[in-house]
Amino acid sequence: MAGAPMSPDRALAITRGVFVGLLVVQLFFGMAAVWLIGHRPAPDTAAQHPWGLFVTGVILLIVLTVAGYVVRQRLYQRDRLPGGAVAPRMYLRGNLMMLVPLAIMGVAGLVLAIISGALFPALLITLAALILQVVNMPTGDPLDPSRYKNGKTPYSA
């Protein structure tokens, strides 16, 4: 039922489930990356470290983070309920558009670590992506304007 209304509690539960799932996937992939790097011979030279890929990853992480915030903000404003609350479907979509690219960059940092054969500096991309995901943990606040002073969310027009 694509058109059926979604309750705020369901939207928050789904968003939190996806959030935890993405973190678990990154955790297990990170453990696999550490195991793979530990069971490989060390690279011979510093030329094995793809600094160009690292810089590209950092730039991509910055771009995806800014784009995620912009897209989430636009989705939040797209469909409002009376009283200024964000519609549950837009809350879910907005948070997915924020969290999934960050999780992809977290895994990309680990792939870069596997390719280079060393955790540093590639692990910095993964750590930054994980920190950004935790900072953006779904709280459900935009779904309930009564939590804010004067009943207005930061997303209210």
Buried (B, 14 or more C-beta within 10 A) or exposed (E): EEEEEBEBEEBBBBBBEBBEEBBEEBEEBBEEBBEEBEEEEEEEEEEEBBEEBBEBBBEBBEEBBEEBBEBBBEBBBEEBEEEBBBBBBBBBBBBBBBBBBBBBBBBBBBBBBBEBBBBEBBBBBBEBBBEBBEEBEBEBBBBBBEEBEEEEBEBBE
